[in-house]
Amino acid sequence: MATNIPSNIEETDFFKENANLVDFFNNSCNKHSKKIAFESYGVEISFDELSVQVNSFASWLSQNFKPGDRIAVMMPNMLAYPVIVYGALMAGIVVVNINPLYTPRELEHVLRDSEAKVLLVWEGVAHVVEKSDLASVEKVLLTTVGDLLGFKGKIINFVARKVKKLVPKFNINGASGFLDALSEGVNAEFNGADVSINDTAFLQYTGGTTGVSKGAILTHRNILSNIIQAFFTLDPKMYENSDNEQKIAICPLPLYHIFALTVHNFMLFHIGGKSVLVTNPRDLKTFISILKKHKFHMISGVNTLYEALLNTDGFKDLDFSNLIMSLSGGMAALDTTAKRWHEVTNSIVWQAYGLTETSPLVSVNDYRQTEFTGSVGLPAAYTEVEIRDENDQAINELNEPGELCVRGPQVMSGYWKSEDSGLDENNWFKTGDIARMDETGNIFIVDRKKDMILVSGFNVYPNEVEAVVNEHSAVLECGCVGVEDEKSQESVKVYIVLHEGQNVAEDDIITFCRDKLTAYKVPKHVEFIDEIPKTNVGKVLRRELKASS
């Protein structure tokens, strides 16, 4: 399959048919018109129905904003999400995905930096928005889990608000509902937007090595490239419909994360697959009940999620007879988990590697593999990789570790509003991850960015945690590292030197951080010490702190 592809990605039929993501959406809807695109809470929306809703939202946006403006989207997996994202792209507006677990401090940074003019937010976190400086935001649209779910949606909203108490009280002046915008858009005139393949599609924010979250500029070309790159890696059984059966994919990972965004909102959309959106995968009982209703062909997840499912009553009794692909990304899959997963589901964990800056796919396991190897597979089509030494020279010896560098059409064009594009003069992106390559060309990640902490697949950058801890009046200085954690691979630990005469408890520091950091970034361990080890220029020696953990 991959051996017959052209040497230039834009010579593929895919690029000849799709000049931008607007063409991609329209062509996919025309090709798969009567199939189901997404499902949420048992309610389905077809490609045809989705197209109508997307055009309505694009029409509303075009009446209120102009191409190139930014729209911030802050919500879990809901049926409204693909409508909002595709509607924005159709109107030529840039999508800024925001984690709905963000604190006011984190939200304010992204809104201020991106200069977003409209914010789509799930009502369950609207109280966070109320407490935040909305910077350049001109309009707030509220979404509910029940949006687009018909009468069933009203019941779901009632349960979320009154029974489960998931919607704290809030008051946002001038906010209106997403469904109201859709209704207005139905009657609005919309002639489309002039969208170039090199226009920005997403500002996807990621932690930077400085601890400041930066927006990776992902163009229509970047995303289109990664769609077809991901397609070339698929097991053909996922898209060869000789049995005329639509393939069903379970989507528990958040669509605001680049991994799920590319896999479910785009690549599976391309092949006409149905993505079943799981709003809260932490509710394992409900998650199992969703899985029980489907003879699914694919599931995407991270190691901690697979481990949690394996340990949940009822999972082993599910029907896995149709399962073709179990895709793992975001964090390393453990051999013990992969072995248990195969024993229960008869499916091999299929590991991929990527970054926000690469849209994200860089490499992925060959679908023909017969066992879990621990590698992150072969480079995706049209992707160049190099393993480099400390002198930035390519390493030619097999299995010799060095920094993994990537070049390809999926690599971002740079960081938003940053003098540092993140790319060298030859457009190579240095991942900061240490890897080796064996004689088969498979890549193995040896170590990650030296300071980054990986908590359940989410990146935590020590500088950001340190900046928050240092705001505490009793703290003189601190250092943050990751320590091993059986449940989440790593957890955050902070070492603290207090001002003379101060006495603060561990719980006080953790509580202080909870108000300013997303839950997975909050230190789980606090240790008070007399001195932080530093270099001769005053930089914290985190490796020494880590060695003492």
Residue, then its C-alpha position, 0 to 999 in steps of 0.5 A: m500500500a505505502t510502496n506505491i505512493p508518490s514521492n510528493i504528498e501533494e501529487t496524491d489524488f487526495f490533495k488533488e481533490n482537497a485544496n483545503l479542509v473545507d473541500f475535505f469536509n464537503n467531499s467526505c459528506n458527499k461521499h458518505s452522505k447517508k452514513i453516521a458520522f458521530e454518535s453521542y449518548g446513543v444519538e446519531i448524526s449522519f454526514d448529511e445532517l452534519s453538513v446542514q448544521v456546519n453550514s448553519f454555524a459557518s453562516w452565523l460566524s461569517q455574519n459576526f466575524k471575519p476569516g482569520d479571526r480565532i474561535a476558542v473551543m472549551m468543551p469535552n467530547m460532545l456532538a456540538y464539537p465537530v459542528i463547531v470545528y468544521g463550521a469555523l474552518m468553513a468560515g475561514i476562522v482559526v480554531v483554538n482548542i482549550n482544555p475544559l479543565y483549565t483554571p482561570r489563569e491557564l484560560e486567560h493565557v490562551l485567550r490573551d495570546s491567541e486573541a480569540k474573539v469568540l469562545l464556545v464553552w460547555e456550561g459545566v465550566a462556565h463558572v471558570v470563564e466568569k472568573s476569567d479576564l476574557a481579553s479580546v473575546e467579544k462573544v461567549l456561546l454556551t454549549t450543553v451536553g444535550d445540544l443536538l440530541g433532541f428531546k433526549g438532550k433535555i433529559i441529559n441536561f436535566v440529569a447533568r444539572k439537577v441530579k449529578k450537579l455538574v453545572p455550578k452557578f455562573n453569570i456571564n454577561g452577554a452570553s447566549g446559546f450555541l443552538d441560538a447561533l445555529s438557528e440564526g445561521v439557518n437564515a443567514e446568507f453565506n457564500g463561503a470563505d476564500v481559504s488557502i491551503n497555507d492558511t492557519a487552521f488551528l492554533q494548538y497550544t502546547g507546553g513550551t520548554t520555557g514553561v509558557s504555553k505556545g500555540a503551534i500553527l497548524t495549517h490546512r496543509n499540515i492537517l490534510s497531510n496528516i490525514i492521508q499519512a494516517f490513512f496510509t498506515l491503516d489496516p485496510k480492513m478499516y476502509e475496505n467495505s466489501d461487507n458494506e459494514q460501517k466501521i465503528a470507532i470508540c473515541p474516549l480521548p478528548l477531541y480538543h487534544i491533537f491525537a483524537l482530533t486528527v484520528h477521529n475528527f479527520m482521518l476516520f471522517h475521511i474513510g466514512g467511519k462512525s466515531v462514538l464520542v465518550t464525554n466522560p471516560r473516567d465514569l468507567k461504569t457508563f463507559i462500559s455500558i457504551l462499549k456494550k452497545h457496539k461491536f466496535h472495530m477500533i478504539s483509541g486510548v492511552n495506557t492508563l485508560y486501557e489499564a483502567l478498563l482491564n480492571t473494571d467489572g464487565f469489560k472482559d465480558l464485552d464482544f471484541s469479535n470485530l476489534i481490528m485496531s487498538l490505538s495507543g498514543g500520548m504516553a508509552a504503552l506498558d508491556t504488561t498492559a499490552k499483554r493483558w489487553h491482548e489476552v482479553t481482547n485478542s487485539i494487539v496494542w498499536q502504538a503511535y508517536g507524535l507531537t502537537e507540533t507535528s499534527p501529530l503523527v510522526s510514526v506508528n506500528d505496522y498494522r501487520q505486526t503480530e506482537f507488541t514490541g514497545s516500538v513506536g513504529l516506522p516513520a509515517a509516509y513522507t516523513e523524514v526522521e534523524i537521530r542526532d548526537e549532542n553536536d547536532q550530527a546525524i547518528n548512523e549507528l543502529n540502536e545508538p540513542g540520540e535526539l529524534c528530529v522530524r521533517g515533513p509536511q505535517v510539521m507546523s509552520g512555527y509558533w504563534k507570535s514567537e520569534d522562535s519558530g521551533l524549526d531549524e534553517n532546514n525545517w527540521f523540528k527537534t522533538g527533544d525526545i531521545a530515541r534509537m532506531d533498529e535494523t528494521g527502521n522501527i523507532f524506540i523512544v528511550d527517554r523524553k524531554k529531559d524535564m517534561i513530566l508525563v501524567s496519564g498522557f498529558n505533558v506537564y512542564p516543570n517551569e509552569v508548576e514552579a512558577v505557581v508554587n513560587e507565588h506562595s508567600a511562604v516559598l523562597e524557591c522550588g524545583c519540580v520533577g516527575v516521579e514514578d507512579e503506578k497509576s499515571q506513569e508519573s506524578v508531579k513532585v515539588y521540592i520547596v525551600l521556605h522563607e526563614g521562619q515560615n511553616v507550611a504544610e504539604d496540603d497547603i501547597i497542594t490546595f494553593c496549586r489546585d486553584k491555579l493549575t489543571a488537576y493533572k499538573v497539581p503536585k501530588h508530592v511535596e518535600f521541604i528541603d534546605e537548598i535547591p541544587k543549581t548550576n553555576v548560573g543558577k539553573v535548577l538541577r532537576r536531575e539531582l532532585k530526581a535522583s534523590s526522589 
